Amino acid sequence: MTKQYEFSLPAFSRGYHVITDLVKDELLNLPSVGILHLFIKHTSAAITINESADPDVLVDFESIFNHIVPENMPFLKHTMEGPDDMPAHIKAAMIGNSIQIPITNGRLNLGTWQGIYLCEFRNRGGVRKLVATVMG
């Protein structure tokens, strides 16, 4: 059986945020075995799975990606929405717009230190919409 949920996350500040509990709160009656496919409906934010125990990891992600894709590069053409917009699109393309997580015994089967990240690349990104498809 397949179920699909569409929900919104509250606006987050620019940076990397562990949203695992927010996602879990939206998923009702997970099957005993299955797959969660999670998709973000935006081009200037991303989702991924990574370290969720040490908050310094979130800060380091922001620092590294800002170093790799800085703002105010003089050759960018897409600048009408501000200096953070085009770099946000590039960062989102690098990380991606979807993840898959196995479901085991009715729970998301994440590793001990793993969490779901919202990667917010805009200074004022606003509410972000996610689509969760549960197959199982």
Buried (B, 14 or more C-beta within 10 A) or exposed (E): EEBEBEBEBEEBEBBBBBBBEBBEEBBEEBBEEBBBBBBBEBEBBBBBBBBBEEEEBBEEBBEEBBEEBEBEEEEEEEEEEEBBBBBBBBBBEEBEBBBEBEBBEEEBBBEEEBBBBBBBBBEEBBEBEBBBBBBB
